Amino acid sequence: MSIFAWFALSSLAIWVWLLLGRGFFWRTDQRLPPQGAAPARWPRVAVVVPARDEAAVLPRSLPSLLGQDYPGEAEVFLVDDGSTDGTGRLARELSVLHGGLPLTVVSPGEPEAGWTGKLWALRHGMARARAGGPEFLLLTDADIAHRPDGLRRLVAAATGNGLDLVSQMARLRVASGWERLVVPAFVYFFAQLYPFRWINRERPRATAAAGGCVLLRTRAAEAAGVPDVIRRAVIDDVSLARAVRRAGGRIWLGLADGVESVRPYPGLSDLWRMVARSAYAQLRHRPPLLVGTVAGLALVYLVPPVATVAGLAAGDGVTAVAGGAAWAVMAGTYVPMLRHYGLSAWRAPLLPFTALLYLLMTVDSAVRHHRGLGAAWKGRTYAGEYAFRHGE
């Protein structure tokens, strides 16, 4: 057999393993666990929203939090993290206009040395929120809109199942052509890296959370030392989950119904920045991991279509069949995620092209890091000492 045939067969073997042996990562049925009977007393909840220059999205997200249909006591703390666009003022105006849950707008000032901006804002917001004695903290991003019963369903799932952290992967926007090409793959790759079923098992084999929507039991946060213990983390959601689990907490992660990001990424450059800002941090800024990731992405995602075309052109049946079979399995595992986003299955064969984009974004992230640009976000750049953390 030719070397191309061996590559194609290797890729096919990997895809068979991914299909059957990776926690069925491709399935999209991990939703909030059964909630059971309503709690006899609904616990007090504080919602903490870190926000930096979010005036463009707040009119669509903040009213959804203020308007939560929650039977217990709840209040919202928006942490204005040095915004220059009037985020704090707009939040107060929206509170007056829409009413609903009480809103407090606070400002922590510039981060101290050794803190990322979001975690510094969370630290300040969580400290203010804890003064009211909440049993749960809902940590949510400023661009996330929640269905009216979202908080009630999260709390019911946590109390009914003895969970310390319940996290939902928000549905990202897929309005533009580039969003439809890139966004579903972002969630698909995340689920492949952190299979939800493995996370949610009694004996978990993986740990992660989705930072856009995290319901956290206050005593679990205190036991884990959150957020201080993860103060340097750029990929804060995974680090948060690992800190909570290391302290003995129970975690659940799944896809969301009614939790949606309203932030637009209309062009490829917007999506590129979103991925590249933290891709190399995910690899812990280690060149060997970068090389392995690039080689792995090429073998798993790029070899199947190349082998199919090359095999057909050269009359090499083994290469063509193995490449085509691997490509078919790949596309088949992607269809459920496309349907989750309301997109047609015909897009599934395009996944290798999307994977190539992610490969280039990851390389660009590493190049930016080694040029001293680090992970840049909203005017702040985090250099080499800020990285993906296992909870420090």
Residue pairs with C-beta under 8 A, 6 or more apart in sequence:
1 9
1 318
2 316
2 318
2 319
4 307
4 310
4 311
4 316
4 319
5 307
5 311
5 316
5 318
5 319
5 322
7 299
7 303
7 307
8 303
8 304
8 307
8 311
8 318
8 319
8 322
8 323
8 326
9 318
9 322
10 299
10 303
11 299
11 300
11 303
11 304
11 307
11 322
11 323
11 326
12 304
12 322
12 323
12 325
12 326
12 329
14 299
14 300
14 326
15 300
15 304
15 326
15 329
15 330
15 333
16 329
18 25
18 26
18 192
18 300
18 329
18 333
19 26
19 329
19 332
19 333
22 192
22 195
23 195
23 196
23 197
23 198
23 205
23 206
24 195
24 197
25 191
25 192
25 195
25 196
25 197
25 333
26 188
26 191
26 192
26 333
26 334
26 336
26 337
27 197
27 336
28 255
28 336
28 337
28 339
28 340
30 196
30 197
30 200
30 253
30 254
30 255
31 254
31 255
31 256
31 257
32 153
32 154
32 157
32 166
32 168
32 254
32 257
33 157
33 160
33 161
33 163
33 200
33 252
34 157
34 160
34 161
35 153
35 156
35 157
35 160
36 156
36 160
36 161
37 160
38 71
38 156
39 155
39 156
39 159
39 160
41 72
42 70
42 71
42 72
42 73
42 152
42 155
43 72
43 134
43 135
43 136
43 155
43 159
44 72
44 73
44 74
44 132
44 133
44 134
44 135
44 136
45 70
45 72
45 73
45 74
45 134
45 135
45 136
45 137
45 138
45 151
45 155
46 74
46 75
46 76
46 77
46 129
46 130
46 132
46 134
46 136
46 137
46 138
47 65
47 74
47 75
47 76
47 77
47 101
47 137
47 138
47 140
47 151
48 77
48 79
48 122
48 125
48 126
48 129
48 137
48 138
48 139
48 140
49 62
49 65
49 76
49 77
49 78
49 79
49 125
49 140
49 141
49 142
50 79
50 81
50 118
50 121
50 122
50 125
50 141
50 142
51 58
51 78
51 79
51 80
51 81
51 83
51 87
51 88
51 91
51 121
51 142
52 80
52 81
52 82
52 83
52 87
52 117
52 118
52 121
52 142
52 378
53 83
53 84
53 85
53 87
53 378
53 379
54 83
54 85
54 87
54 142
54 143
55 83
55 85
55 86
55 87
55 90
56 85
57 142
57 143
57 262
57 263
58 87
58 90
58 91
58 94
58 142
59 90
59 94
60 145
60 262
61 142
61 143
61 144
61 145
61 262
62 76
62 78
62 91
62 94
62 95
62 98
62 103
62 142
63 94
63 98
63 100
64 145
64 146
64 147
64 148
64 150
65 76
65 101
65 140
65 146
66 76
66 94
66 95
66 98
66 99
66 100
66 101
66 103
67 98
67 100
67 101
67 148
68 74
68 100
68 101
68 146
68 148
68 149
68 150
68 151
68 152
69 148
69 149
69 152
70 101
70 151
70 152
70 155
71 152
72 155
74 101
74 151
75 101
75 102
75 103
75 104
75 129
75 132
76 101
76 102
76 103
76 104
77 103
77 104
77 105
77 106
77 125
77 128
77 129
78 87
78 88
78 91
78 103
78 104
78 105
78 106
78 125
78 142
79 106
79 107
79 108
79 121
79 122
79 124
79 125
80 87
80 88
80 91
80 105
80 106
80 107
81 107
81 108
81 117
81 118
81 120
81 121
82 107
82 109
82 110
82 117
87 142
88 105
88 107
91 103
91 105
92 103
92 105
95 103
104 128
106 124
106 125
106 128
107 124
108 120
108 121
108 123
108 124
108 125
111 117
111 120
112 120
114 231
114 232
115 123
115 231
115 232
116 231
116 232
116 233
116 234
116 236
116 380
116 382
116 386
117 377
117 378
117 380
118 236
119 227
119 230
119 231
119 233
119 236
120 231
122 139
122 227
122 236
123 227
123 228
123 231
126 137
126 221
126 226
126 227
129 137
130 218
134 218
135 217
135 218
135 219
136 155
136 158
136 215
136 216
136 217
136 218
137 215
137 216
137 217
137 218
137 221
138 151
138 154
138 213
138 214
138 215
138 216
139 211
139 213
139 214
139 215
139 216
140 146
140 212
140 213
140 214
141 170
141 211
141 212
141 213
141 261
143 212
143 261
143 262
143 263
144 170
144 212
144 213
144 259
144 260
144 261
144 262
145 259
145 260
145 261
145 262
146 213
146 258
146 259
147 257
147 258
147 259
149 258
150 258
150 259
154 166
154 168
154 213
154 215
155 215
157 163
157 166
157 252
158 164
158 166
158 215
158 217
161 250
161 252
162 250
163 217
163 250
163 251
163 252
164 216
164 217
164 220
164 244
164 249
164 250
164 251
165 209
165 214
165 215
165 216
165 217
165 220
165 240
165 241
165 244
165 249
165 250
165 251
165 252
166 214
166 215
166 251
166 252
167 209
167 210
167 211
167 213
167 214
167 215
167 237
167 241
167 251
167 252
167 253
167 254
168 210
168 212
168 213
168 253
168 254
168 255
168 256
168 259
169 187
169 190
169 210
169 212
169 213
169 253
169 254
169 255
169 256
170 210
170 212
170 213
170 256
170 259
170 260
170 261
171 255
171 256
171 259
171 260
171 261
171 340
171 341
172 179
172 183
172 186
172 187
172 260
172 261
172 265
173 179
173 183
173 260
173 261
173 262
173 263
173 264
173 265
174 180
174 183
174 184
174 341
174 342
174 343
175 264
175 266
176 264
176 265
176 266
176 267
178 265
178 266
178 267
178 268
178 270
178 271
179 264
179 265
179 266
179 271
180 341
180 343
180 347
181 347
181 350
181 353
181 354
182 265
182 268
182 271
182 275
182 354
182 357
183 265
183 271
183 341
184 334
184 337
184 338
184 340
184 341
184 343
184 347
185 334
185 337
185 351
185 354
185 355
185 358
186 275
187 255
187 337
187 340
188 334
188 337
188 351
189 358
190 208
190 210
191 337
193 208
194 206
194 207
194 208
194 238
194 253
195 205
195 206
196 253
196 254
196 255
198 204
198 205
198 206
199 205
199 206
199 207
199 208
199 241
199 251
199 252
199 253
200 251
200 252
200 253
200 254
204 245
204 251
207 238
207 241
207 242
207 245
207 251
208 237
208 238
208 241
208 253
209 237
209 238
209 240
209 241
209 251
209 253
210 237
210 253
211 236
211 237
211 240
212 259
212 261
213 256
213 259
214 237
214 240
216 226
216 240
216 244
217 249
220 244
220 247
220 249
221 244
223 247
223 248
223 249
224 243
224 244
224 246
224 247
224 249
224 391
225 243
225 247
226 240
226 243
226 244
227 236
227 240
229 243
229 391
229 392
230 236
230 239
230 240
230 243
230 389
230 391
230 392
231 392
232 385
232 386
232 387
232 389
232 392
233 239
233 240
233 386
233 387
233 388
233 389
233 392
234 277
234 278
234 281
234 375
234 382
234 386
234 387
234 388
235 278
235 281
235 282
235 388
235 389
238 388
239 388
239 389
239 390
239 391
239 392
241 251
241 253
242 389
242 390
242 391
243 391
243 392
244 251
245 251
246 391
255 340
264 270
265 271
265 274
268 357
272 357
272 361
272 364
273 376
275 358
275 361
275 362
275 365
276 361
276 362
276 364
276 365
276 368
277 365
277 375
277 376
277 377
278 365
278 375
278 388
279 358
279 361
279 362
279 365
279 366
280 290
280 362
280 365
280 366
280 368
280 369
280 375
281 365
281 375
281 386
281 387
281 388
282 388
283 289
283 290
283 293
283 362
283 366
283 388
284 387
284 388
285 366
285 369
285 384
285 387
287 366
290 362
290 363
290 366
293 362
294 359
294 362
294 363
297 355
297 358
297 359
297 362
298 359
300 330
300 355
301 330
301 351
301 352
301 355
301 356
301 359
302 352
302 355
302 356
302 359
303 323
303 326
304 323
304 324
304 326
304 327
304 330
304 352
305 323
305 327
305 349
305 352
306 323
307 319
307 320
307 322
307 323
307 326
308 319
308 320
308 323
308 324
308 327
309 323
310 316
310 319
310 320
310 323
311 317
311 318
311 319
311 320
311 321
311 322
311 323
311 324
312 320
327 349
327 352
330 348
330 351
330 352
331 348
331 349
331 351
332 348
334 348
334 351
335 345
335 348
338 344
338 345
338 347
338 348
339 345
365 375
368 374
368 376
369 375
369 384
372 383
373 381
374 381
374 382
374 383
374 384
374 386
375 381
375 382
375 386
376 382
